[in-house]
């Protein structure tokens, strides 16, 4: 090969490779799917609405006969894929936690997610006289979980229903608190992130006092977590701080109130996660929650 052509060859190859027509996408690309997951439809006779359950099975499910603890997560559109990913990393890569079945509680079909969660996750109705009920159906939703979701999961999966874990954030934690103060043994453990204790003039504080007046014990294990920015500091102009509700102090006050009743079966602790706000804290708190609830 002539010397001159040998020098030109790399430039010619570069031109041929990078001037080629770009690859074309398929005419109908398929949606991305999460391995080992299922979507189950469930029509509620209690709520008269339709929902979906997002289910993620552990890696060993197909090759074992064992039963697995079950973690139920609210706000499943966001929480389900995130908890699944974090859980898989802790199980498969780190062996830090036990395998578990994950059940995501979806919003009601046909409803806007905000409408669905405002109605289903709140314990009291704050919309009276406004034409339609948009809040206050937490008790009906709790019964839906207890009487319809639990039996469905037990009948269709190898679930250890004696090891049920609840996880929620914000209004999801508000729902968890309602369950705790209504039927604490419905779940063995509660992971409650950034609980909205400000709701309806801090109604959960009075609800807890009513519970204490009627009960001598609260058999449950509770972990409450919140971001350090979920407080109010008017003189600090960092936009990550809350503008109105001091949710950090609310959480500490609620923990103090729970402990003041000395329930023999209650184990509760809380944690403030540094450098996190209401929108960023969930990945950190669910990681801590999984390590707490399902230690390897």
matplotlib code that plots the C-alpha trace (Angstrom):
import matplotlib.pyplot as plt

x = [0.0, 1.4, 2.7, 0.3, -2.8, -1.7, -1.7, -5.1, -6.8, -7.6, -9.3, -11.3, -12.5, -13.6, -15.6, -17.3, -18.3, -19.6, -21.3, -23.5, -27.2, -28.3, -30.0, -33.8, -36.1, -38.6, -41.9, -43.7, -41.2, -42.3, -42.8, -40.1, -41.2, -39.9, -38.9, -40.7, -43.6, -47.4, -50.4, -53.5, -56.9, -59.1, -62.7, -63.6, -67.1, -66.3, -65.2, -67.2, -64.1, -61.5, -57.8, -54.7, -52.1, -48.5, -46.7, -43.0, -41.8, -38.3, -35.7, -36.0, -39.8, -39.9, -37.4, -38.5, -41.5, -41.0, -43.3, -42.1, -42.8, -44.9, -44.3, -47.3, -46.4, -48.8, -48.6, -47.5, -47.1, -44.0, -43.1, -43.4, -40.5, -38.3, -38.8, -38.4, -35.0, -33.6, -34.8, -33.2, -29.9, -30.0, -31.0, -29.1, -26.0, -25.5, -27.4, -28.3, -32.0, -34.3, -36.2, -39.8, -42.9, -43.7, -47.3, -48.0, -51.4, -52.3, -54.6, -58.2, -58.8, -60.2, -59.3, -56.6, -53.9, -54.3, -58.0, -57.5, -54.9, -56.6, -59.8, -58.4, -55.5, -57.1, -58.8, -61.3, -63.4, -62.3, -64.4, -67.9, -70.2, -68.0, -70.3, -68.5, -66.5, -62.8, -61.3, -61.9, -62.2, -59.2, -61.3, -63.1, -59.8, -58.3, -61.1, -60.5, -56.9, -57.8, -60.8, -60.1, -56.4, -55.0, -57.2, -56.3, -52.6, -52.8, -54.8, -52.6, -49.0, -46.8, -47.0, -46.3, -49.2, -47.9, -45.1, -46.9, -45.0, -46.6, -44.7, -45.9, -44.8, -46.6, -50.4, -49.3, -47.9, -51.1, -53.0, -50.5, -51.1, -54.9, -54.3, -52.0, -54.6, -57.5, -56.1, -52.4, -51.9, -53.1, -49.4, -46.4, -44.2, -44.8, -42.4, -43.8, -42.0, -42.7, -46.1, -48.6, -49.4, -50.5, -53.6, -56.9, -55.5, -53.3, -56.3, -54.0, -52.9, -56.4, -57.1, -54.1, -55.5, -58.8, -57.0, -55.1, -58.3, -59.7, -56.7, -53.9, -51.5, -50.5, -48.8, -46.7, -43.2, -43.0, -40.2, -40.8, -38.4, -38.3, -35.9, -34.1, -35.5, -39.1, -39.1, -39.7, -36.9, -38.2, -34.9, -33.2, -33.9, -33.0, -36.1, -35.8, -37.3, -41.0, -42.9, -45.6, -45.6, -42.9, -43.2, -40.0, -41.3, -44.7, -43.1, -41.0, -44.1, -46.1, -43.4, -43.2, -47.0, -46.9, -44.2, -46.0, -48.7, -46.1, -47.8, -46.0, -46.2, -45.1, -41.6, -41.3, -38.3, -37.8, -34.9, -34.3, -32.3, -29.9, -29.9, -33.2, -36.5, -40.1, -39.5, -36.1, -36.2, -38.1, -35.2, -33.2, -36.0, -37.1, -33.5, -33.3, -36.8, -36.0, -32.8, -34.8, -37.8, -36.1, -32.5, -30.5]
y = [0.0, 3.4, 5.5, 8.4, 6.1, 4.5, 7.9, 8.8, 5.5, 6.4, 9.6, 7.7, 5.1, 7.9, 9.6, 6.4, 5.4, 8.8, 9.9, 6.8, 7.3, 7.1, 4.0, 4.2, 3.4, 0.6, 1.7, 0.6, 0.4, -1.8, -0.4, -1.0, -3.7, -4.5, -8.2, -10.3, -7.9, -8.3, -6.0, -7.3, -5.6, -5.5, -4.2, -3.0, -3.8, -1.6, 1.5, 0.8, 1.7, -0.2, -0.3, -2.2, -3.9, -3.8, -6.9, -7.6, -11.1, -11.9, -13.5, -16.9, -17.0, -19.3, -21.8, -22.0, -23.0, -20.6, -17.8, -14.2, -11.2, -8.6, -4.8, -2.7, 0.7, 3.5, 6.0, 3.1, 5.1, 6.6, 4.3, 0.9, 1.1, 3.0, 0.6, -2.4, -1.0, -0.2, -3.5, -5.4, -3.7, -4.4, -8.1, -9.1, -7.0, -6.5, -9.3, -6.6, -7.4, -10.4, -11.1, -9.8, -9.5, -5.9, -4.9, -1.4, 0.2, 2.1, 5.1, 4.4, 3.8, 6.8, 9.3, 11.9, 10.7, 13.8, 13.3, 9.6, 10.1, 13.1, 11.1, 7.7, 8.6, 11.3, 10.4, 13.3, 15.2, 18.8, 19.5, 19.5, 21.9, 22.1, 20.0, 16.7, 14.6, 14.9, 13.7, 11.7, 8.1, 6.6, 4.2, 2.8, 2.5, 0.7, -1.8, -2.2, -3.2, -5.4, -7.2, -7.2, -6.7, -8.9, -12.0, -11.5, -11.4, -14.4, -16.4, -15.7, -15.5, -17.4, -14.5, -14.7, -12.7, -12.7, -10.4, -7.5, -4.2, -0.8, 2.0, 5.4, 9.0, 12.3, 11.5, 7.9, 8.2, 9.9, 6.9, 4.7, 6.6, 6.1, 2.4, 2.4, 4.2, 2.1, -1.5, -1.4, -5.2, -4.9, -4.5, -5.8, -2.8, 0.7, 2.8, 6.3, 9.0, 12.7, 12.2, 15.0, 15.6, 19.1, 17.8, 19.1, 21.1, 18.2, 15.9, 12.8, 14.1, 14.1, 10.8, 9.3, 10.7, 9.0, 5.7, 6.0, 6.6, 3.3, 1.1, 0.0, -1.1, -0.4, -3.5, -2.3, -1.4, 2.1, 3.9, 7.6, 9.4, 13.0, 15.3, 18.0, 20.7, 19.8, 22.5, 26.3, 28.8, 32.2, 33.9, 31.4, 32.0, 28.5, 27.4, 23.8, 24.7, 24.4, 27.6, 26.9, 23.5, 22.5, 18.8, 17.9, 19.3, 17.7, 14.3, 14.7, 15.8, 12.9, 10.4, 12.0, 11.8, 8.1, 7.3, 9.2, 6.5, 3.8, 1.2, -2.0, -3.5, -0.3, 0.2, 3.6, 5.6, 8.5, 9.9, 13.2, 12.7, 15.5, 17.5, 16.2, 17.9, 16.7, 16.0, 14.3, 12.3, 9.2, 7.2, 7.8, 7.0, 3.8, 2.5, 3.0, 1.6, -1.6, -2.1, -1.7, -3.9, -6.7, -7.1, -9.7]
z = [0.0, -1.0, 1.9, 1.1, 1.1, 4.4, 6.0, 4.7, 5.7, 9.4, 8.2, 5.6, 8.1, 10.5, 7.8, 6.8, 10.3, 11.6, 8.3, 8.3, 8.7, 12.4, 13.6, 13.3, 16.3, 15.9, 14.6, 17.8, 20.7, 23.5, 27.0, 29.7, 32.1, 35.6, 35.9, 38.5, 38.8, 38.3, 38.2, 39.8, 39.5, 42.6, 42.7, 46.2, 47.4, 50.5, 48.5, 45.3, 43.3, 41.3, 42.3, 41.2, 43.2, 42.0, 43.1, 43.1, 43.9, 45.3, 43.1, 44.9, 44.7, 41.7, 43.0, 46.7, 48.7, 51.5, 52.6, 52.6, 54.7, 52.9, 52.7, 51.6, 50.2, 49.6, 46.7, 44.6, 41.3, 42.9, 45.8, 44.2, 41.6, 44.1, 47.0, 44.6, 43.3, 46.7, 48.2, 45.3, 45.9, 49.6, 49.0, 45.9, 46.1, 49.8, 51.6, 54.0, 54.3, 54.0, 50.8, 50.8, 48.7, 47.8, 47.3, 46.0, 46.7, 43.6, 43.3, 42.3, 38.6, 36.8, 39.5, 39.6, 42.0, 44.1, 44.5, 45.3, 48.0, 49.5, 49.9, 50.9, 53.1, 55.4, 58.7, 58.9, 56.4, 56.0, 52.9, 54.4, 52.6, 49.5, 47.4, 47.4, 49.8, 48.9, 52.2, 55.3, 54.0, 55.7, 57.8, 54.8, 53.0, 56.0, 55.9, 52.2, 52.9, 55.9, 54.4, 50.7, 50.0, 52.7, 51.7, 48.1, 48.8, 51.1, 48.5, 45.5, 46.9, 49.4, 51.8, 55.5, 56.7, 60.3, 59.0, 57.4, 57.1, 56.3, 54.6, 53.7, 53.2, 54.0, 53.6, 53.3, 56.9, 58.0, 56.9, 58.7, 61.9, 61.5, 61.2, 64.2, 66.3, 65.1, 64.8, 65.7, 65.2, 61.6, 60.7, 62.6, 61.7, 60.6, 58.5, 58.6, 56.7, 57.1, 58.8, 58.0, 61.7, 60.9, 59.1, 60.4, 63.2, 64.4, 64.8, 65.3, 68.6, 69.9, 68.3, 70.1, 73.4, 72.7, 72.0, 75.3, 77.2, 75.9, 75.6, 77.9, 75.2, 71.6, 70.3, 67.4, 66.2, 64.7, 63.0, 62.1, 59.9, 58.5, 56.6, 58.6, 56.3, 57.2, 59.8, 59.7, 59.9, 58.8, 59.1, 56.8, 53.2, 52.0, 49.9, 51.1, 54.5, 55.0, 54.8, 57.4, 59.2, 61.5, 60.8, 62.6, 65.9, 65.3, 64.9, 68.1, 70.0, 68.8, 69.7, 73.2, 73.6, 72.6, 75.1, 77.8, 78.0, 78.5, 76.3, 77.1, 73.6, 71.7, 70.4, 68.8, 67.7, 65.3, 63.2, 61.5, 58.3, 57.6, 54.4, 53.2, 52.6, 52.0, 48.3, 48.6, 51.9, 50.7, 49.2, 52.4, 54.8, 53.0, 52.9, 56.7, 57.1, 55.2, 57.2, 60.4, 59.4, 57.5, 58.9, 57.1]

ax = plt.figure().add_subplot(projection="3d")
ax.plot(x, y, z, "-o")
ax.set_aspect("equal")
plt.show()
